[in-house]
């Protein structure tokens, strides 16, 4: 199971506000994330599940700002793909909290 953090940023949109673009990406995520768990955060979105499925979803999400007239899009992807044990979003957070 993989945990993937993505941040999709449209560039050259004429505004500093990105919430409209984020909302459009969130709508796409809600409609196409079957079998995946995800969390919207203030700086990106974290998705948990099968890596191949996540990467296909990320590709669709990357296109969303272009569909809203963005001319350029920068997508940052961080992948934590642990195969020796199940590492969920909750397990990762709990591991740190247990040490506090």
C-alpha angles and dihedrals in degrees: 000000000000133000112208128186117201134184118187117194124183112210131208095021096139093244137075091218114096101173094103090055092044090051091051090051090047090052090052090047093051092050097046109031100094109161093010129104119216142176126202110218132183092261104031145324129282117211126190127197143057109003096220091051092047093050091051089051092048089054090054092046091051088060095052098084090048087057087056093055099268110151096200133026130191116199121189116199127188117185127197105186108176116180104173093071141355110280111185127178089257094048091052093051093043091051089060095041091052089059095052 
